[in-house]
């Protein structure tokens, strides 16, 4: 599930890498055009969108209902083998919400950024409804792991949120936090997108290790 700039070339590159590992990849397009970046004006429009709740702390975005239906369709077409879901930035917390559904076997929350806000409550919130959170936690305790990624200095996906997610899914949680800034690896202080915008394919680069671990996680869980 692509992030705020849209279905960028970097995002499509991530999808191709996963497909080359032998997995079938679906790319739902939420806005914009494939291969293009959305403008600042679009961000203003998104703020008043009914599909994305950018500031709700205890409720999900309505577009997740569509994603659930899409997930069920994929699940049925692949013979009920289960699917993985990767959310990034704007869609990061969607992976947490979809963990509540039985078809989700490999959820990955990349730098979850909702809800936006500067209050302590907002920074620690997951933007997941109480019902979805309870069901997701039950499945986590039953053996479905949750993976979460972020850069250490990322203010868009704050450490308080990562800590809250880690605590809520402590039964089966895998967290990856990449130090930022890191001049040695060329990681800036404002690094945010682990798998796309700030990703480097250089050997031994921390983001390369993170991407490889995500691919391995998907293959381990989905076969």
C-alpha positions as a Python dict, from the first residue, in 0.01 Angstrom:
ca = {
    (1, 'X'): (0, 0, 0),
    (2, 'X'): (175, 313, -123),
    (3, 'X'): (257, 616, 86),
    (4, 'X'): (169, 983, 62),
    (5, 'X'): (369, 1086, -246),
    (6, 'X'): (179, 822, -440),
    (7, 'X'): (280, 517, -641),
    (8, 'X'): (630, 648, -703),
    (9, 'X'): (906, 475, -903),
    (10, 'X'): (1073, 384, -572),
    (11, 'X'): (754, 216, -451),
    (12, 'X'): (715, 27, -778),
    (13, 'X'): (1078, -82, -743),
    (14, 'X'): (998, -231, -402),
    (15, 'X'): (704, -419, -552),
    (16, 'X'): (923, -557, -830),
    (17, 'X'): (1181, -678, -578),
    (18, 'X'): (911, -866, -388),
    (19, 'X'): (774, -1013, -711),
    (20, 'X'): (1122, -1124, -816),
    (21, 'X'): (1141, -1316, -488),
    (22, 'X'): (858, -1533, -616),
    (23, 'X'): (555, -1367, -456),
    (24, 'X'): (245, -1232, -628),
    (25, 'X'): (212, -857, -564),
    (26, 'X'): (-103, -645, -576),
    (27, 'X'): (-74, -264, -582),
    (28, 'X'): (-398, -82, -495),
    (29, 'X'): (-385, 275, -625),
    (30, 'X'): (-536, 522, -379),
    (31, 'X'): (-462, 846, -563),
    (32, 'X'): (-251, 995, -841),
    (33, 'X'): (-105, 806, -1136),
    (34, 'X'): (141, 514, -1130),
    (35, 'X'): (500, 637, -1149),
    (36, 'X'): (416, 995, -1051),
    (37, 'X'): (444, 1195, -727),
    (38, 'X'): (145, 1381, -586),
    (39, 'X'): (169, 1755, -537),
    (40, 'X'): (148, 1963, -220),
    (41, 'X'): (-197, 2075, -335),
    (42, 'X'): (-311, 1714, -327),
    (43, 'X'): (-199, 1689, 36),
    (44, 'X'): (-436, 1974, 121),
    (45, 'X'): (-720, 1789, -53),
    (46, 'X'): (-631, 1469, 130),
    (47, 'X'): (-666, 1647, 464),
    (48, 'X'): (-1039, 1688, 403),
    (49, 'X'): (-1087, 1350, 236),
    (50, 'X'): (-1356, 1124, 381),
    (51, 'X'): (-1156, 812, 295),
    (52, 'X'): (-845, 896, 497),
    (53, 'X'): (-881, 1006, 859),
    (54, 'X'): (-550, 1186, 914),
    (55, 'X'): (-614, 1302, 1270),
    (56, 'X'): (-844, 1038, 1425),
    (57, 'X'): (-668, 873, 1716),
    (58, 'X'): (-900, 583, 1797),
    (59, 'X'): (-1062, 506, 1466),
    (60, 'X'): (-948, 377, 1130),
    (61, 'X'): (-984, 530, 786),
    (62, 'X'): (-1294, 428, 585),
    (63, 'X'): (-1074, 316, 294),
    (64, 'X'): (-972, 17, 508),
    (65, 'X'): (-1319, -128, 449),
    (66, 'X'): (-1240, -135, 77),
    (67, 'X'): (-899, -291, 149),
    (68, 'X'): (-1068, -562, 354),
    (69, 'X'): (-1298, -647, 64),
    (70, 'X'): (-998, -647, -170),
    (71, 'X'): (-808, -873, 69),
    (72, 'X'): (-1097, -1120, 84),
    (73, 'X'): (-1110, -1128, -296),
    (74, 'X'): (-737, -1201, -324),
    (75, 'X'): (-767, -1461, -48),
    (76, 'X'): (-1044, -1640, -236),
    (77, 'X'): (-858, -1632, -567),
    (78, 'X'): (-538, -1776, -420),
    (79, 'X'): (-718, -2070, -264),
    (80, 'X'): (-729, -1937, 90),
    (81, 'X'): (-351, -1939, 138),
    (82, 'X'): (-340, -1604, 314),
    (83, 'X'): (-175, -1278, 213),
    (84, 'X'): (82, -1031, 337),
    (85, 'X'): (14, -659, 368),
    (86, 'X'): (269, -377, 367),
    (87, 'X'): (161, -30, 472),
    (88, 'X'): (390, 269, 432),
    (89, 'X'): (365, 608, 604),
    (90, 'X'): (5, 720, 540),
    (91, 'X'): (-100, 355, 502),
    (92, 'X'): (135, 211, 766),
    (93, 'X'): (-131, 166, 1031),
    (94, 'X'): (-358, -7, 776),
    (95, 'X'): (-135, -313, 812),
    (96, 'X'): (-210, -315, 1185),
    (97, 'X'): (-584, -287, 1124),
    (98, 'X'): (-580, -565, 863),
    (99, 'X'): (-405, -796, 1110),
    (100, 'X'): (-752, -829, 1261),
    (101, 'X'): (-861, -1025, 952),
    (102, 'X'): (-796, -1398, 917),
    (103, 'X'): (-662, -1366, 562),
    (104, 'X'): (-366, -1155, 683),
    (105, 'X'): (-66, -1370, 772),
    (106, 'X'): (225, -1130, 722),
    (107, 'X'): (155, -766, 819),
    (108, 'X'): (431, -507, 784),
    (109, 'X'): (383, -152, 916),
    (110, 'X'): (641, 77, 760),
    (111, 'X'): (686, 410, 942),
    (112, 'X'): (315, 433, 1043),
    (113, 'X'): (230, 803, 1043),
    (114, 'X'): (-137, 831, 1137),
    (115, 'X'): (-273, 1011, 1319),
    (116, 'X'): (-93, 1334, 1246),
    (117, 'X'): (-60, 1553, 1553),
    (118, 'X'): (180, 1694, 1807),
    (119, 'X'): (8, 1605, 2133),
    (120, 'X'): (140, 1319, 2345),
    (121, 'X'): (-180, 1123, 2285),
    (122, 'X'): (-158, 1165, 1909),
    (123, 'X'): (208, 1063, 1898),
    (124, 'X'): (135, 741, 2085),
    (125, 'X'): (-186, 657, 1899),
    (126, 'X'): (-212, 387, 1631),
    (127, 'X'): (-528, 518, 1457),
    (128, 'X'): (-689, 175, 1495),
    (129, 'X'): (-1040, 123, 1629),
    (130, 'X'): (-1080, -51, 1965),
    (131, 'X'): (-1253, -348, 1803),
    (132, 'X'): (-988, -393, 1533),
    (133, 'X'): (-711, -355, 1789),
    (134, 'X'): (-861, -624, 2012),
    (135, 'X'): (-901, -867, 1723),
    (136, 'X'): (-552, -790, 1590),
    (137, 'X'): (-401, -851, 1933),
    (138, 'X'): (-587, -1181, 1966),
    (139, 'X'): (-448, -1302, 1634),
    (140, 'X'): (-101, -1179, 1732),
    (141, 'X'): (-118, -1381, 2054),
    (142, 'X'): (-234, -1679, 1849),
    (143, 'X'): (86, -1667, 1646),
    (144, 'X'): (54, -1405, 1369),
    (145, 'X'): (355, -1172, 1397),
    (146, 'X'): (365, -800, 1325),
    (147, 'X'): (670, -631, 1175),
    (148, 'X'): (726, -256, 1213),
    (149, 'X'): (999, -31, 1068),
    (150, 'X'): (1114, 328, 1116),
    (151, 'X'): (1416, 557, 1131),
    (152, 'X'): (1519, 651, 1485),
    (153, 'X'): (1493, 1029, 1432),
    (154, 'X'): (1169, 1023, 1234),
    (155, 'X'): (923, 1277, 1373),
    (156, 'X'): (648, 1184, 1125),
    (157, 'X'): (639, 831, 1264),
    (158, 'X'): (735, 914, 1624),
    (159, 'X'): (907, 683, 1873),
    (160, 'X'): (608, 698, 2108),
    (161, 'X'): (392, 531, 1842),
    (162, 'X'): (650, 263, 1774),
    (163, 'X'): (674, 192, 2147),
    (164, 'X'): (294, 171, 2177),
    (165, 'X'): (275, -74, 1885),
    (166, 'X'): (558, -284, 2027),
    (167, 'X'): (381, -300, 2364),
    (168, 'X'): (41, -381, 2215),
    (169, 'X'): (184, -666, 2005),
    (170, 'X'): (459, -784, 2238),
    (171, 'X'): (338, -1142, 2203),
    (172, 'X'): (481, -1162, 1851),
    (173, 'X'): (657, -845, 1736),
    (174, 'X'): (958, -776, 1516),
    (175, 'X'): (1078, -417, 1513),
    (176, 'X'): (1347, -263, 1294),
    (177, 'X'): (1476, 82, 1388),
    (178, 'X'): (1748, 227, 1167),
    (179, 'X'): (1971, 494, 1329),
    (180, 'X'): (1934, 840, 1179),
    (181, 'X'): (2114, 1053, 1094),
    (182, 'X'): (2407, 839, 985),
    (183, 'X'): (2665, 1022, 775),
    (184, 'X'): (2855, 703, 706),
    (185, 'X'): (2558, 556, 520),
    (186, 'X'): (2428, 886, 386),
    (187, 'X'): (2111, 871, 596),
    (188, 'X'): (1983, 1225, 666),
    (189, 'X'): (1833, 1349, 991),
    (190, 'X'): (1488, 1370, 830),
    (191, 'X'): (1494, 1017, 683),
    (192, 'X'): (1144, 869, 686),
    (193, 'X'): (1071, 607, 419),
    (194, 'X'): (1278, 298, 497),
    (195, 'X'): (1179, 92, 193),
    (196, 'X'): (1128, 362, -72),
    (197, 'X'): (1237, 727, -66),
    (198, 'X'): (1532, 676, 169),
    (199, 'X'): (1619, 325, 54),
    (200, 'X'): (1965, 240, -77),
    (201, 'X'): (2051, -81, -261),
    (202, 'X'): (2418, -55, -160),
    (203, 'X'): (2565, -370, -9),
    (204, 'X'): (2536, -379, 371),
    (205, 'X'): (2329, -59, 379),
    (206, 'X'): (2086, -66, 676),
    (207, 'X'): (1784, -8, 451),
    (208, 'X'): (1897, -291, 223),
    (209, 'X'): (1911, -521, 525),
    (210, 'X'): (1564, -402, 627),
    (211, 'X'): (1417, -466, 282),
    (212, 'X'): (1577, -809, 263),
    (213, 'X'): (1432, -895, 604),
    (214, 'X'): (1084, -784, 492),
    (215, 'X'): (1107, -1008, 184),
    (216, 'X'): (1228, -1298, 398),
    (217, 'X'): (944, -1236, 646),
    (218, 'X'): (689, -1252, 366),
    (219, 'X'): (836, -1574, 225),
    (220, 'X'): (855, -1734, 570),
    (221, 'X'): (492, -1655, 642),
    (222, 'X'): (343, -1714, 294),
    (223, 'X'): (558, -1994, 156),
}
